[in-house]
Amino acid sequence: MSRNYREDTRHYYRDAKRRGRKSLDRARHRADDISHELVENAEEAWRETDDYVHRNAWSSMGVAALAGFAIGFLAGRR
């Protein structure tokens, strides 16, 4: 009778280990997919921003100057 318990325990252990590995593999693949998608989106946003700044250089410089002035003004008041 104790032999059946040992065999059952081994069976459940192996099954749990197999299911755990499958779940881990699925999670890794999903994380890789999400990572690649995020990189692609970031690169696309970078390209669009770069194109916008090149097309509207003076406006971009004005916004940057205004932001710098505002940060300097607020930091100088402290």
N, C-alpha and C positions, 0 to 999 in steps of 0.2 A: 504494500500500500504506500509506503513512503517513497518508493521508487516512482510511482505515478506522479506524486507531488513534485519530485525533482524534475521529471520530464516535462510536466506542465509548466513549471516555473521557467525552465530553459526555453520552452516554446514561447511563453509570454514575453520573456526578456528579449529573445531574438526578434519577435514580431514588433515589440516596442522600439527596439533599436533600428529596425528597418524603416518603420514609419517615421521615426525621428530624422533619419538621414534623408528620406524623401522630402519631408517638410523643410529641412534645412536647404536642400538643393533647390526647391521651388522658391524659397525666400531669397537665396543668392541670385537666381536668375531674374527674379522680379526686381531686386535692387540694382542689378546691372542694367536692366532695361530702363528703369527710372533714371539712373545715373546718366546713361547715354542721351536720354530725352532732355534732361536738364542741361547737359553740355550743349546740345544742339540749339536749345532755346536761348541760352546765354550767348552763344556765338552769333545767332541771328540778331539778338538785341544789340550786341556790340556793333555789328555791321550797320544796322539801321541808324544807330546813334552816330557812328563815325560818318556815314553818308550825310546825315542831317547837319552835323557840325561843318562839314566841308561845303555844303550848299548854302548854309546860313552862318558864315563865319562871324560876321559883325554882330549879329543878334546873339550868338552864343557867347562872344566875348563880353557883350554888354550884360548878359545875365550873370556870367561868372564874376564880373567886376562888381555888380550890384550885390551879389551874395557875399563876396569878400568884404565889401564896405559894411554890410549889415553885421557880419560876424565880428569884424574889427570894432565897430561901434558898440555892440553889445558886450564884447570882452573888455573894452576900455572903460566901461562904466563901473566895473567891479573894482 
